[in-house]
Amino acid sequence: MTELKSIKLRLARTPDAGYCDGDPHRVFTIVAPLYEDGRIDVESWRAMRRQFMIVRFSPDAN
């Protein structure tokens, strides 16, 4: 059985882009169906993909 989960990905260290220590304020939030072991349930995602989302947060985004 899968459950909808909210996953936050924060910007990791990216020295070439000017983020030597990463940036906790630059985040992607993903809402997706996950199995208990943390894997994405691809079949559920395909069946209801319009309900799932990815949102980008950035201090300089408009």
C-alpha atoms as one frame of an Amber mdcrd trajectory, in Angstrom:
protein
   0.000   0.000   0.000   1.237   3.483  -0.796   0.767   6.741   1.009   1.110
  10.341  -0.183   4.215  11.945   1.269   5.769  15.378   1.099   9.487  15.229
   0.283  11.790  18.254   0.655  15.033  18.441  -1.313  17.382  21.234  -0.230
  20.185  22.530  -2.424  23.343  20.585  -1.666  26.868  21.909  -1.933  27.383
  23.267  -5.444  30.715  25.136  -5.475  30.681  25.760  -9.252  27.359  27.616
  -8.915  28.450  29.650  -5.889  26.871  27.508  -3.152  29.896  26.029  -1.377
  27.818  25.110   1.682  24.527  24.491  -0.096  21.499  26.679   0.570  18.683
  25.591   2.902  16.432  28.315   1.435  16.424  26.784  -2.057  14.048  23.846
  -1.834  12.011  21.567  -4.062   8.939  20.068  -2.389   7.571  16.951  -4.040
   4.228  15.328  -3.186   4.182  11.730  -4.373   2.894   8.270  -3.457   5.561
   6.254  -1.638   5.811   2.642  -0.593   6.688   1.955   3.054  10.337   1.474
   2.041  10.476   5.013   0.565  10.333   4.147  -3.138   7.953   6.045  -5.412
   4.917   4.009  -6.463   5.195   4.644 -10.197   1.876   3.008 -11.101  -0.060
   5.176  -8.618   1.825   8.231  -9.810   0.965   7.499 -13.454  -2.704   6.867
 -12.642  -3.138  10.138 -10.747  -0.214  12.335 -11.872  -2.314  15.525 -11.980
  -2.812  15.299  -8.204   0.911  15.232  -7.482   3.151  18.261  -7.649   6.639
  19.657  -7.457   7.075  23.164  -6.031  10.295  25.174  -6.154  11.082  27.633
  -3.370  13.854  30.146  -3.887  14.408  33.518  -2.182  14.963  35.251  -5.523
  12.152  33.541  -7.488   9.206  35.603  -8.688
